[in-house]
């Protein structure tokens, strides 16, 4: 009897194809989570060394106040009840007269498993970028900064909006943000580096801060990684709507050997509005970036598809990637698909996740190392997973067995819930 059951299980698993929804995860391959009965969004995902899945974003409470929100799951999609309160953590008030102002924009793990989250906060006297540290069980870590948080006030006439973070080999915390001028439309790339204890790292830039103006308009950094030479690679888009990648030395100065004086520009459509959202670095130092690319317009709206490009370690387009250095992938017509997250498998294949908006679906694509679609995945390299209702996907993680976990949020008929979806590799 046991042998027959095992054989039946093996047969059922064997039927799963690469890219298929993994129905052993959560409920038919999907997990949703509600916090306060109002809108919840997930923007970040980390799969830790214990194969637990940590997601973070924002949860709206009464009076429309947004809280930092996190949830942690076991490998099978069930909530990890050892984390926070029944698997979930929210933070609104961080100290007397000090409150977070929105959800978690970026998240990372330090070497001891402690969780760093970044966003914005406000006090009676200031608003600005805030870091909050949690212990691995989800409780606030009062040994960090000022009773678990570190606040960097906005500079004069500037609003700092953090968008991503990464933690380096020394447990230092690097946050990238847009620095918006309060009396204008211009914004620059902003980088902040903190020591492991939350204090500003004064060896970085000026007093731990670096600002880079790339073009007129709103320059928005969306992703950050650290390369094999300990240089900081930041991807985003410029005020003139082009993809840009900037590389910084470990002291915060631009790496003049990269691209043009430290900045590489990737042009898809000279007259289009293109936005870069994701970045990953291969073992050989080549840089993969992704986002959306305008391929047309309809009734005054942008028509966009997944865009992907690869740069050499020197910041030049890698022409061995899809023969042009660039790749555009459509999921649905009319074009309404945006790439939000990237990761690289152990075999070097590239996994991209985002929205197939026109059909309210999650879009996943997998590419070979040469930039071509991997035809063994999904339907000709792509997989569309319908949500049934409006949804949005900003994060992706790989489990040790190669399964692909996407994080985002789904409309439940009344409000958005945090959501996870898992596909076979």
N, C-alpha and C positions, 0 to 999 in steps of 0.2 A: 504493500500500500504506500509506504513512504517513498519507494523507488518510483512508483507511478506518479505520485504527486510531484516529485522532483523533476521527472521527465516532462510533465505537463508545464511546470513553471519554466523550465529551460526552453521548451518549445515556444511558449508565449513570449519570453524575452527575445528569443531568436527572431520573432516576427518583426520586432521593432527595427525600423530603418533609421539611418543617420538623419537627424533633424526632426524626427517624430516627437510629438509631445510625450513626455514620460508620465504615464498615467499612474505610476506607483508613488508619485510625489503629490502630497496634499490631496485635493479632490480632483481627480482626473487631470493631474498635471499642473494645477493652479492652486495658489494659496492667497487668500485675502485677509486683511486685518483691520479692525476698526478700533479707534482709541476713545473718542469722546462723542461719537454719534454725529460728527460734522466732518468736514473735508480733511483727509489725511493723504499725504504724498510721500513717496519714497524717491530719493535722488541718488543714493549711494549704496553700494553693496561690497562687503568684504567676506570672503570665505576664509576662516582662520585655520590655524594649524590642527585644530581638533575637528575640522570639517563642519563646523557650525557656521550658519549663514547669518550675518549681521547686516541689517539694513537700517537706513536712517533718512530722515527728512523732517517734515513738519506735520503737526496735528493741531487743528483748530478747535479751541474750546469756546465756551459761551462768550458773548461780547466780541466774537471774531478775533480773539487773541491767539496768535500762533505760538506753539510750544516746540522746543526741540523734541524730537520723537525718535525712538529706536525700538527695534524688535529683533530678537535672536531666535533662530530655528535650528532644530536638529536636521540631520541630513535628509530625513524623509519629509520635511516640511512641517512637522509639528513644532509648536512653540517650546522653547527651552525654558522650563519653569524655574530653573535656577538663576535666571537672569531677571533682574528688576522685580517687578510685580507681575507674576504669571507670564513672564517672557517679554514684558514691555517696560519701557522707561520713558517718562516725559519730564521735561524741565521747563518751567515758566519763570519762576522767581529764582534768581541765583544768589541773592543776598538782599538785605534790607534796601528797599527803594532801587533795586537793580533787577531788570527783567530782560529776557531775551526778546528780540524784535524780529520774529520770523522763525523759520525752521533751520535745520542743519543744512549748510551748503556743501561742506566738505568733511571727510572723516578719514582717520588713519589709526593704525595700531602701533604702539611703541613695542620695543622688544620684550617687555614684561607682560604684554597682553593688555595694557591699559589703553583706553579708547580716547582719542582726541577728536573733538567735534568743533567746527567753526561756523560762525554765523554773525549776526549783529545783535547788539544789546543797547539798552538805554538806561541811564541813571538820572538822578535829579539835575546833574550838572553836565552830562556829556552823552553822546551817542558814538558808537564805533564798532570796530571789529572785536569779536569776543572769541576766545578759546575756552572750552570747558573740558575737563578731564574726568573720566569715569574709571573706576576699577573694573576688573574683568567681570564682576558680578552685576555691573550696572549701577552701583552706588557711586555718588560723587566722591572724588578724591580730594580731600581738603588740603593735602600736602602740595597741591599744584597752585601756583600763582597766589591769588588772594582768596583763600577758602574755596578752591576748586576751579576758579576762573581767572582769566587774564584778559583785561580790557585795554584795547589800544584806541584812544579817542580819535575821531575824525580830525584831520588837520584843518586849519582855517579855510573856509570857503570851499571845502571838499567833502564829499561823501564817499566813504570806502565801502564797496560792496564785495565781500569775499565770495569766491566762486569754486575754489578747489584747494586741496592741501595734499601734501605728501610728507612723509617722515623719513629722514635720511639714516644712514648707518650709525650715526652717533645719537640717534633719537631726537635730533633737532627737527623742528616743525617749520615747514615752509608753506606759507599761504599765498595764493595769487588772488588778486582782486582787481576790480575796475575802480579807478579813482575819478569820480565824476565831479566836475566843477559845478558848484551850486548855482552859479549865475551864467550858465551857458550849456552848450550841447557837447562839449569836449570831455573826453575821459581818456586816461592813460592806463597802461599796464602798471600794476603795483605789486611788488613782492615784499613779504615780511618774513623774517626768520627769527625764530624763538629758540632759546635753549630748552632742554628737555623738561626743565622745571617751570616753564612758562614765562621766564624773563626774556626781554629782547636781547638778541645776539648782536652786540655792538660791533663785532668784527665783520658784519655783513652790511654793505652799502653805507648809508649814513644813519647811524643809530638804529641799525637793524632793518632799514627800509630802503627800497629802490623803486623809482618811478621812471617809466619809459614811455615817451610820447612817440607813436609810430606815424600817425597821420592826423589831419584835422578830423574832427568828429569823435564818435564813441569807439574807442579801442577796447575790446573786451577779451580778456584771457579766460579760456574755458577749461584748460587741462594743464597738468604739470607732472613731469617725471624727472627722475635723476638717472643720468646715463652711466656707463661703465667707467668714465673718467671723473665721476662725481660732479659733473656739470649739470646745471638745472635747465631743463628744456620745457618751454612754455608754449602752448598752442592756443590760438584764438582767432579773432578777426579784427580787421582794421576799420578805422572810421570811413574808409572808402569801399567797404564791403568786400574785402579780399581776405583769403586765408593767410595767416602769418604764423611763423614759428620763430621764437627768439631763444637764443641760448646764452646762458650766463655762467661765468666762472664762479667758483665756490665763494669768492668774496663779494659777489653781487655785480661785478662789472660785466658788461656785454663781452661775449667771446668774439673778437673781431675776425677770427679765422673761420667763422660760421656764416654762410650765406653772404649777405652784403652788410659788412660791419656789424655782424651779430644777429641779423634778422633775415629770414628767408620768406619770400612772398610766393604764393601758389595761385596762379591765375587760371580759372576755368572759363568764365564768361565775362569778357571785358565790360559788358553793359548790365550784368546781373548782380543780384545781391546774394552772396555766398557766405555761409557762416560755418566756422569750424567748431566742433564740440568735443572731440575726443582725440587722444594721442596715446601711442604705445611705442616702445622701443624694442627692436629685435636684439638678439644676442650679439649680432655682428655690428651693432651700433646704428643701423639704419632706423629711420624714424617713420612710423606709420601715423597718418592723421586722417580724420574723417569728419564729416558733417553733412550739410545739405548744399546742393548746387542748384541754382536756378536754371531751368531748362526751357522756360517760357513763361507766359502769363495768360490769365483768363479772367475776364471781368474785373481787371485791376488787381488780381491776386497773383502772388508768386506761385509758379508751378515748380516743384522741387523734387529731386531724387537723391538717393544715397550717393555721396561723393567720397572717394578714397584717394590718397596719394602717398607716395613714398619718397623720402629724401635720403640722400647719402649722409654719412656722418659729417660731411663738410657743408651740408645745407643745400646741395644741388638736387634737382629732380633726378630720380633714379630711373633712367630710361629702360632698364631691364624689367621694370614693373609695368605690366600690361602694355609694353612697347612704347609708352608715352610718359610714364611716371604717374599716370592718373587713371582712375576708373570711375565710371558712372553706372549705377545699377538702379533700374526701375523695378518696382513691385506692382504698382497698380497704375491704371490710366483712368482719368487724367492724373498727371504726376502730382503726388501729395505724400511723399515719403521722406522722412528725415532721420539720418543716422545720428544717434546720441552717445553710443558707447562702443569701445573696442577692447578686444583682448587677443592675446596670441597663445595658441595651443603649444604643447610641448614639441609637436612635430613641425612647428613654424607656421601652420595655417592660421589665418586671420579670421576672427569671428566679429561681426558687426551687428549691432542691435539698435532698433529704433522704431519709429512709428510708420505704419502703413495707414495713414489717417483716413483716407477716403472710404475705407471699408472697416474702420474702427478695429484695427488689428495690430498685433505685434509683428514686426518684420525682423527676421534673422537671416543674415547672409554669411556664407563662408567662402574664403578665397584661398587659392593655392599661394605658395610663396612667390610665384611669378606675377601675381595680381589677377590671374584669371579666376572666374568663379569655379568652385569645387563642385563638379557635377555629381559627385557621390552624395551630396548633402541636399536634403529636401527635394524640391522640384527644380532641377537645373541650377543648384547652388543657393536657392532661396527657400525660405519657409515662412508662410503667412499663417499666424494663429489668431483667429477671430476672437475678439473679446465680447461680442454681442452688443456692447455699448461703448461709449467714448472711453478711450484709454490713452496712456502716455507712458513711455519706457525710457529711462535715463541711465540704467546701470546694468552691468553684466559681470558675472563671475564664473570661473571654471572650478568644478569639483575635482578631486584627485582622480576620479575615474573618467574625467573628460566631459561629464555632463555639463550642459550650458544652463545657467540660471540667470534669468532676466528680472530686473526689479523696476517697479513703476507704480502706477495707480490706475484703478478702474472705477467707473461710475456704477453705483449700485442701485440707481433709481432715485435716490435722494441726495447722495453726496459721494465723494470719492473715497475709496479705501486703498491703503497700501496693498501691493500685490506682488507676487512672485510667480514665475512660470518656468518650468524646467523641460529642456529638450535633450534627447539622446545625442551623443557626440557624432 
